[in-house]
Amino acid sequence: MRILHISDVHVQVDYDERPWRKIGWRRIAAQLELKLARRARRYAQAPQTLVRLLADAMSHGVDHVVLSGDLTALALDDEFEGVRRSLGDLADRADLLTVIPGNHDVFTPGSLKKKRFDRWFGHLLDSDLPGLRSEGPWPHVRLVGEGAAIVGLCSARVPPIPGIAAGDVGADQLEALVKICAHPKVRGRTIHVVVHHAPLRPDGKVDRRDHGLVDSLRLLQACKLGNVNTILCGHIHNRFLYAVDGGPTIVGGGSSTWLGHEGYWLIDGEGGELSGLHERKLEAAPAAANLVAPNVATQPSVGPAPEKATASPLIVPARPLAAAG
């Protein structure tokens, strides 16, 4: 059973074309980072990169795709629409795609009040165990085949002011997570928990309180109790692996569309075991690439991985990158 993990694709728009009164003061402040820190340049080709990334991954055989948050830069409708367009038919396939929001996807109180993430991706949030949801659609459970389970948690919260990027899963979701892992339909499967904020940094330490997951240690404890195999996360923009002693492997998805650092993880395993963690780095785009969003209805590579892709499990340490988001 092969899972594609991508994160922090940060599809953006041309903010200079939008009246300031419609953008809001929080987004105006955020543009200082986008422009002065040249962050906007890193993601100018994000939609096209996402299309290339999916095509590359599908060629290696994929049973399910996980996008662990920060689909957008500033939670605008046009940005969400751009993500859906790049995902193509995959955006309508709840059986093939799990998506959770990141802090950038609830960037303003208005984006949460208007339920922008739900409006564009809420159709993917029907759970295979709806009776164990504790906070709206969360936790979200997707049973993949006979051997894997994906549990989506929401850690994305509207920041009090721009610059605060911390997350919080909450006691209700964590309690539900333990119950989900013990459920007869989940027990014995390889369990992948998806959350936007990484519970630990690449060095194994808890992140800063203004940037990290507030209840990170409680999440790790719940995952240990539930025999969770992996925590698939984003937020920190470098891809990394960290094996928690007696617990899950944290798979940091990095920022999959960051110019010069494009890539993703392929995660193999079923029946309660992991058999491979593969980091794939995307090659530079051709000068005149003709990009078409994936059509999963006719995409033969969505399904069991080919023999050549699974012959020898490979644990690949990520190359450290120097950025966080």
C-alpha positions in Angstrom: 0.0 0.0 0.0 1.7 3.2 -1.1 0.9 6.7 0.2 2.0 9.9 -1.5 2.7 12.7 1.0 2.9 16.3 -0.1 2.5 19.5 1.9 2.7 23.3 2.0 2.1 23.8 -1.7 1.2 27.5 -1.0 -0.6 28.4 -4.2 -0.9 32.2 -4.4 -2.3 34.9 -6.6 -1.2 38.4 -7.7 -2.1 40.4 -4.6 -1.2 43.7 -6.2 -4.3 43.4 -8.5 -6.6 43.2 -5.5 -7.9 46.3 -3.6 -6.5 46.5 -0.1 -9.9 46.8 1.4 -10.8 43.4 0.0 -7.5 41.8 1.1 -7.8 42.9 4.7 -5.1 44.3 7.1 -3.8 40.8 8.1 -3.0 40.0 4.5 -1.5 43.4 3.9 0.9 42.8 6.8 1.7 39.3 5.4 2.7 40.7 2.1 5.7 42.2 3.7 7.1 38.7 4.2 6.0 37.6 0.8 7.8 40.5 -0.9 10.6 41.6 1.4 11.7 38.0 2.2 11.1 37.1 -1.5 8.8 34.3 -0.4 6.4 35.1 -3.2 9.1 34.2 -5.7 9.5 30.7 -4.2 5.9 29.8 -5.1 5.3 31.7 -8.3 5.2 28.4 -10.2 3.4 26.4 -7.4 0.3 25.4 -9.5 2.5 24.1 -12.3 4.9 22.4 -9.9 2.0 20.6 -8.2 0.8 19.2 -11.5 4.4 18.0 -12.3 4.8 16.5 -8.9 1.6 14.5 -9.1 2.4 13.2 -12.5 5.9 12.1 -11.3 4.5 10.4 -8.2 1.7 8.6 -10.1 4.4 7.0 -12.4 5.7 5.2 -9.3 2.2 3.8 -8.3 0.1 5.5 -5.6 -2.8 4.2 -3.7 -3.7 7.4 -1.8 -2.5 11.0 -1.8 -2.1 13.0 1.5 -1.8 16.8 1.4 -1.0 17.9 4.9 -2.1 21.6 4.8 -1.1 25.0 3.7 -2.7 24.7 0.4 -2.8 28.5 0.0 -0.7 31.5 1.0 -3.4 33.8 2.4 -6.7 31.7 2.3 -8.2 33.5 -0.6 -10.9 31.8 -2.7 -8.8 32.3 -5.9 -6.0 30.4 -4.2 -8.2 27.5 -3.2 -9.5 27.4 -6.7 -6.0 27.2 -8.0 -5.2 24.2 -5.9 -8.3 22.4 -7.0 -7.5 23.2 -10.6 -3.9 21.8 -10.2 -5.3 18.6 -8.5 -7.5 18.0 -11.5 -10.0 15.0 -11.1 -8.1 14.0 -8.0 -9.8 16.9 -6.1 -13.2 15.1 -6.4 -11.9 11.6 -5.3 -12.4 11.2 -1.5 -11.2 7.6 -1.9 -7.9 8.7 -3.3 -7.2 12.1 -1.6 -7.0 13.2 2.0 -6.6 17.0 2.6 -6.3 18.9 5.9 -6.0 22.6 6.5 -2.9 24.4 7.6 -2.5 27.7 9.4 -2.3 29.6 6.1 -5.7 28.1 5.1 -7.4 29.8 8.0 -5.3 32.9 7.8 -8.0 35.4 8.8 -11.2 35.2 11.0 -13.2 35.9 7.9 -11.7 32.8 6.0 -12.8 30.6 8.9 -16.2 32.3 9.3 -16.9 31.9 5.6 -15.6 28.3 5.7 -13.4 28.7 2.7 -11.5 25.5 3.2 -14.8 23.6 3.7 -16.3 25.2 0.6 -13.5 24.0 -1.6 -12.5 20.7 0.0 -15.3 19.8 2.5 -16.6 17.2 0.1 -13.5 15.1 0.9 -14.2 15.1 4.7 -16.8 12.3 4.9 -15.3 9.9 7.5 -15.3 6.1 7.3 -15.9 6.2 11.1 -18.3 9.2 11.5 -19.4 8.3 15.0 -15.9 9.0 16.3 -15.7 12.6 15.1 -15.3 15.1 18.0 -14.8 18.6 16.4 -16.8 19.1 13.3 -15.5 16.7 10.7 -12.4 15.9 12.8 -10.9 13.4 13.2 -11.4 12.3 9.6 -10.8 8.6 8.9 -10.2 7.0 5.5 -9.7 3.2 5.3 -7.4 2.5 2.4 -7.8 -0.9 1.0 -7.5 -3.7 3.5 -4.2 -2.8 5.0 -4.0 1.0 5.9 -5.9 3.7 7.7 -5.4 7.5 7.4 -6.6 9.7 10.3 -6.7 13.4 9.6 -6.5 15.9 12.5 -7.0 19.6 12.5 -4.4 21.7 14.2 -5.0 24.9 12.2 -6.3 27.9 14.2 -6.8 31.5 13.3 -3.7 33.4 14.7 -4.4 36.3 17.0 -2.0 38.4 15.0 0.1 37.9 11.8 3.3 36.2 12.7 1.8 33.7 15.2 1.7 30.3 13.5 1.1 27.9 16.3 -1.3 25.0 16.2 -3.4 23.0 18.6 -5.2 19.7 18.0 -7.1 19.7 21.3 -8.1 17.1 23.9 -11.3 16.1 22.1 -9.6 15.1 18.9 -6.8 13.3 20.8 -9.2 11.3 22.8 -11.1 10.4 19.6 -7.8 9.4 18.0 -7.1 6.8 20.6 -10.6 5.4 20.2 -10.1 5.3 16.4 -6.9 3.4 16.6 -8.6 0.8 18.9 -11.6 0.4 16.6 -11.9 -3.1 15.0 -11.9 -1.6 11.5 -8.6 0.1 12.2 -6.7 -2.2 14.5 -4.2 -4.3 12.6 -3.8 -1.8 9.8 -0.8 0.5 9.2 -2.0 3.8 10.7 -1.0 7.2 9.3 -2.0 10.2 11.3 -2.1 13.5 9.3 -1.7 16.8 11.1 -0.3 20.1 9.7 1.9 21.2 12.6 4.9 18.9 13.2 5.0 17.6 16.7 8.8 17.8 16.8 11.5 19.6 14.8 14.0 17.7 12.7 16.4 17.7 15.8 13.7 16.0 17.9 12.9 19.0 20.0 9.6 20.7 20.5 9.1 23.8 18.3 8.7 27.3 19.5 5.4 28.1 21.2 4.6 30.8 18.6 5.2 28.4 15.7 4.8 24.8 16.8 2.1 22.4 18.0 1.0 23.4 21.5 -0.1 19.9 22.5 2.7 18.1 20.6 3.7 15.8 23.5 0.1 14.8 24.1 -0.3 14.0 20.4 2.8 11.8 20.6 1.4 10.0 23.7 -1.9 9.3 21.9 0.0 8.0 18.9 2.0 5.6 21.1 -1.2 4.4 22.8 -2.7 3.8 19.4 0.3 2.1 17.8 0.4 4.7 15.1 3.0 4.0 12.4 3.6 7.5 11.0 2.7 11.1 11.6 2.5 12.9 8.3 3.0 16.6 8.8 4.1 19.9 7.2 4.5 23.4 8.4 8.3 23.1 8.7 9.6 23.6 5.1 12.3 21.0 5.1 11.5 17.4 4.5 12.7 15.1 7.3 12.3 11.9 9.2 12.4 11.5 12.9 11.7 8.1 14.7 10.1 8.7 18.1 11.4 6.2 20.6 8.7 3.6 21.2 6.3 5.6 18.9 5.6 6.6 15.3 8.0 7.9 12.6 7.4 11.6 12.0 7.5 12.3 8.2 8.0 16.0 7.6 6.6 16.7 4.2 8.4 20.0 3.8 7.2 22.4 1.2 6.6 20.3 -1.9 6.5 23.2 -4.4 9.2 25.5 -3.0 11.4 26.6 -5.9 14.6 24.6 -5.9 13.4 22.1 -3.2 10.5 20.5 -5.0 9.7 16.9 -3.9 7.6 14.5 -1.9 7.5 11.3 0.1 6.3 7.8 -0.9 5.4 5.7 2.1 5.0 1.9 1.8 3.3 -0.4 4.3 0.2 -2.3 5.3 -1.0 -4.7 7.9 0.5 -2.7 10.8 4.0 -2.5 9.3 6.1 0.1 7.3 8.2 -1.3 4.5 9.6 1.8 3.0 10.0 5.6 3.2 11.2 7.1 -0.1 12.1 10.7 -0.6 11.7 11.8 -4.2 13.2 15.1 -5.5 11.6 16.6 -8.5 13.8 17.5 -11.5 13.8 21.0 -13.0 10.9 21.7 -15.3 11.5 21.7 -19.0 11.6 25.1 -20.5 8.4 24.6 -22.5 6.5 22.1 -20.3 2.9 21.3 -21.4 1.2 20.8 -18.0 -2.1 19.0 -17.6 -3.7 18.3 -14.3 -4.0 14.5 -13.6 -7.1 12.7 -14.8 -7.4 9.8 -12.3 -10.3 8.3 -14.3 -7.7 7.4 -17.0 -4.5 7.4 -15.0 -3.3 3.8 -15.0 -0.6 4.5 -12.3 -3.1 5.2 -9.6 -3.1 1.9 -7.8 -0.7 -0.8 -6.6 3.0 0.2 -7.1 4.9 -1.5 -9.9 7.4 -4.2 -8.9 10.4 -2.0 -9.8 9.2 0.6 -7.3 8.8 -1.8 -4.4 11.5 -4.3 -4.9 13.9 -3.0 -2.2 12.5 -0.8 0.6 14.7 2.3 1.0 15.0 4.6 4.0 16.3 7.8 2.7 17.4 10.6 5.1 16.3 14.1 3.9 18.8 16.7 3.0 18.3 19.6 5.5 16.8 22.8 4.1 16.8 26.1 5.9 13.3 27.5 6.1 10.0 27.2 8.0 6.6 28.4 7.3 
